[in-house]
């Protein structure tokens, strides 16, 4: 966001208004380079939370060791996590579940998982037809996830699991004409019912966890990145060829149609990520011989984009980006950065509190957000907002109205809160969670799938 006493009040209000404007104008956050233990390029990066982040890339040097790194302390230190991954394994997509569980997909169709923080990796066999290139691996929880690979047998290779990758099911999608293929990390998944991915054939597909895929035609050939702020509002970064400048297109109907915008970064954009249930999104671009790659941010779902200062040197590129929240995220580079390495990591930090849809430091109203992921197994996250200090309860009920869990039962100060809830002791099914505070009551549904 009087003569005598009136003038003092007016002055105070003016100062407060100017302060609110200052926050809006200057609260851009900062990107800072991190020290990492490897020199390989980074093709994919995944922010699990404020402290945990995983990243991967092609083998380094070419034909050498696999390239996986991670941090568990917010980037203060990064460690090598390639474990026993085979040499010459070029990795293009990564998804970290927590500090121990992480999945990576390779350019030869290989899929690997670690459950001990990267010390040992296990190869996972996918059902036929086998893809020759893994474009996307995504897990909503430790148990529920999917893999998207380039087409085989004239159809897209889409696989899903509900038991942590022990078993996989092949889910046929629409036929893939000609040489249609995907781009690594070009996808968005708000929840299991809303998934999108981009292609090299003027199409963006949308569907759900177990199928129902349809496609929308775009005016550009390559969709290098797709991001959605909500079930309806999304952005895509596209080019006519692999090295052409980028066009930005938006959708207001869940990806059914796409419309070009006036925003055109001067170099190719390689990644885009949106924060669901906000208006915030970021995209990253490559560099040229005379310019550095850039990071852009929108605070209005793509209506306007602004460059953020990173300090990346000329001739260097950003290849991947992952935002955990509007306050925290990481980006990976694919060429040399300050410090003499070939690949690098930049961390984003913005300490402004409560910058979602208001300009106030504390929330302006009570709110209970939809849990994420949903459905889930066995953990999910519930976020809520309290505009003033009050006694708060957050409880879970079964379909008969029986209380099965108390998440919060205490006096809390005005703030935004987040709780990760474990349902491992409950059976699969539909549940309700209710927030009560100072006369305010609201309820939402969640689905546990084991």
ZIGI-V738887 format. One line per field, one symbol per residue. psi: psi as a letter, one per 20 degrees, with the letter a starting at -180 (. if undefined). burial: b if it has 24 or more other C-alpha atoms within 12 Angstrom, else e. Layout:
psi=???
burial=???
This chain:
psi=.qpchghggggghgggghggggghgimirqpqqqpqjrjqqohqqoogahhppqqrarqprpibqqnprqqjkjjgqqqpkhcjpqqjoopiqqopgaihpqqqqrijjqpqqqjkjjgqqppppqqqqpqipohpppphahhprrpprqqqkkqqopqqqjlkjgqqppnpaqqoqckprrppjnrqngaiinpqqrajkkqpqqbrhjblprqppriqgpniqpqphahhprqqpqrhrhjrrqqpqqpjkjjgqqpqripnqirpphqppqoqjajqqqqqrraahjqqqrpqqqjkkjhqqqpqphjpqqjqqphqqpphaiiqrqqqqjaqrpijrhqrpppppojpqljejrjqhrqirqqoqpqprorroiqrppqrpoiqprpppoqpqaiijppiqogpmrpqrprpqpppppkhjqqqaprqppppolippqqrqqopo.
burial=eeeeeeeeeeeeeeeeeeeeeebbeebbbbbbbbbbbbbbbbbbbbbbbbbbbbbbbbbbeeeebbbbbbbbebbeebbbbbbbbbeebbbbbbbbbbbbbbbbbbbebbbbbbeebbeebbebebbeebbbbbbbbbbbbbbbbbbbbbbbeebbbbbbbbebbeebbbbbbbebeeebbbbbbbbbbbbbebbbbbbbbbbbbbbbbbbebbbbbbbbbbbbbbbbbbbbbbbbbbbeeeebbbbbbbbeebbbbbbbeebbbbbbbbbbbbbbbbbbbbbbbbbeeeebbbbbbbbbbbbbbbbbebbbbebbbbbbbbbbbbbbbbbbbbbbbbeebbbbbbbbbbebbbbbeebbbbbeebbbbbbbbbbbbbbbbbbbbbbeeeebbbbbbbeeeeeebebbeeeeebbbbbeebebeeeeeebbbbbbbbeeeebbbbbbbbb
